Amino acid sequence: MVYVDPKNLGYEPFWQKWVGERSNVIEQEELNKLFKKFVPSSIDLVTDGVRDGKKVEKLKTIVPLTNLNMARRFSSRILICVLQLALSIPYY
């Protein structure tokens, strides 16, 4: 058995699994586009204080967050809402 620390694994495996479970191929493509556009840069801003490749003031968080936790929140809330608006499809 091999154990990999979640900090070393990152959020990509979670994202790939989550998107792969979506049944609609168009949804998968659109979600991947949205993810690549918004999630890595948002996580960099929150965790490292990096915006557009430049160091800025790091955002303050009340509760400590991991990259995986933020990716989960994006996938379950924000990206689904944007996808619903863009494609006008119901989410169940």
Sine and cosine of phi, psi and omega as CSV:
sin_phi,cos_phi,sin_psi,cos_psi,sin_omega,cos_omega
0.00,0.00,0.70,-0.71,0.02,-1.00
-0.91,-0.41,0.77,-0.64,0.03,-1.00
-0.96,-0.28,0.76,-0.65,0.05,-1.00
-0.88,-0.48,0.80,-0.60,0.02,-1.00
-0.91,0.41,0.76,-0.65,0.00,-1.00
-0.82,0.57,-0.50,0.87,0.03,-1.00
-0.90,0.44,-0.56,0.83,0.00,-1.00
-0.99,0.14,-0.42,0.91,-0.05,-1.00
-0.98,0.20,-0.60,0.80,0.00,-1.00
0.99,0.13,-0.19,-0.98,-0.07,-1.00
-0.97,-0.23,-0.15,0.99,-0.03,-1.00
-0.86,0.51,-0.71,0.70,0.01,-1.00
-0.87,0.50,-0.64,0.77,0.06,-1.00
-0.87,0.49,-0.74,0.67,-0.04,-1.00
-0.87,0.49,-0.73,0.68,-0.02,-1.00
-0.87,0.49,-0.66,0.75,0.03,-1.00
-0.92,0.40,-0.71,0.70,-0.04,-1.00
-0.88,0.47,-0.74,0.68,-0.01,-1.00
-0.93,0.38,-0.59,0.81,0.01,-1.00
-0.90,0.43,-0.40,0.92,0.02,-1.00
-0.98,0.18,-0.22,0.98,0.05,-1.00
-0.95,0.32,0.73,-0.69,-0.10,-1.00
-0.99,0.17,-0.45,0.89,-0.07,-1.00
-1.00,-0.01,0.84,-0.54,-0.03,-1.00
-0.91,0.42,-0.60,0.80,0.02,-1.00
-0.90,0.44,-0.67,0.74,0.07,-1.00
-0.85,0.52,-0.71,0.70,-0.01,-1.00
-0.86,0.51,-0.71,0.70,-0.01,-1.00
-0.89,0.45,-0.72,0.69,-0.02,-1.00
-0.91,0.40,-0.66,0.75,0.03,-1.00
-0.90,0.44,-0.63,0.78,0.05,-1.00
-0.89,0.45,-0.65,0.76,0.05,-1.00
-0.88,0.47,-0.74,0.67,0.00,-1.00
-0.89,0.46,-0.68,0.74,0.00,-1.00
-0.86,0.50,-0.78,0.63,-0.04,-1.00
-0.89,0.45,-0.53,0.85,-0.02,-1.00
-0.97,0.24,-0.65,0.76,-0.18,-0.98
-0.94,-0.33,-0.63,0.78,-0.19,-0.98
-0.93,0.36,-0.81,0.58,-0.04,-1.00
-0.85,0.52,-0.67,0.74,-0.01,-1.00
-0.93,0.36,-0.57,0.82,0.03,-1.00
-0.93,0.37,-0.67,0.74,0.02,-1.00
-0.91,0.43,-0.65,0.76,0.05,-1.00
-0.87,0.49,-0.65,0.76,0.00,-1.00
-0.90,0.43,-0.72,0.69,-0.04,-1.00
-0.94,0.35,-0.74,0.67,-0.14,-0.99
-1.00,0.09,-0.59,0.80,-0.12,-0.99
-0.91,-0.42,-0.23,0.97,-0.06,-1.00
0.95,0.31,0.64,0.76,0.00,-1.00
-0.90,-0.44,0.83,-0.56,0.03,-1.00
-0.78,-0.63,0.85,-0.53,-0.02,-1.00
0.81,0.59,0.62,0.78,0.04,-1.00
0.98,0.20,0.05,1.00,-0.01,-1.00
-0.91,-0.41,0.59,-0.80,0.01,-1.00
-0.96,0.26,0.80,-0.59,0.08,-1.00
-0.79,-0.62,0.03,-1.00,0.00,-1.00
-0.91,0.42,0.76,-0.65,0.01,-1.00
-0.92,0.39,0.67,-0.74,0.01,-1.00
-0.94,0.33,0.56,-0.83,0.03,-1.00
-1.00,-0.04,0.71,-0.70,0.05,-1.00
-0.89,-0.47,0.59,-0.81,0.02,-1.00
-0.97,0.24,-0.69,0.73,0.01,-1.00
-0.92,-0.38,0.77,-0.64,0.03,-1.00
-0.85,0.52,0.70,-0.71,-0.03,-1.00
-0.83,-0.56,0.59,-0.81,0.12,-0.99
-0.99,-0.10,0.26,-0.96,0.05,-1.00
-0.87,0.50,-0.65,0.76,0.00,-1.00
-0.89,0.45,-0.67,0.74,0.02,-1.00
-0.87,0.49,-0.70,0.72,0.01,-1.00
-0.91,0.41,-0.64,0.77,0.03,-1.00
-0.90,0.45,-0.62,0.78,0.05,-1.00
-0.89,0.45,-0.68,0.73,0.01,-1.00
-0.90,0.44,-0.69,0.72,0.04,-1.00
-0.86,0.51,-0.72,0.69,-0.08,-1.00
-0.92,0.39,-0.65,0.76,-0.10,-1.00
-0.99,0.11,-0.34,0.94,-0.07,-1.00
-0.87,-0.49,-0.93,0.37,-0.19,-0.98
-0.92,0.38,-0.78,0.62,-0.07,-1.00
-0.91,0.42,-0.58,0.81,0.03,-1.00
-0.91,0.42,-0.67,0.74,0.01,-1.00
-0.88,0.47,-0.70,0.71,0.01,-1.00
-0.91,0.42,-0.66,0.75,0.02,-1.00
-0.89,0.46,-0.67,0.74,0.03,-1.00
-0.86,0.50,-0.70,0.72,0.01,-1.00
-0.92,0.40,-0.67,0.75,-0.06,-1.00
-0.93,0.36,-0.65,0.76,-0.08,-1.00
-0.97,-0.26,-0.11,0.99,-0.03,-1.00
0.79,0.61,0.80,0.60,0.02,-1.00
-0.85,-0.53,0.52,-0.85,0.04,-1.00
-0.97,0.24,0.49,-0.87,0.04,-1.00
-0.91,-0.41,0.77,-0.63,0.01,-1.00
-0.87,-0.50,0.00,0.00,0.00,0.00
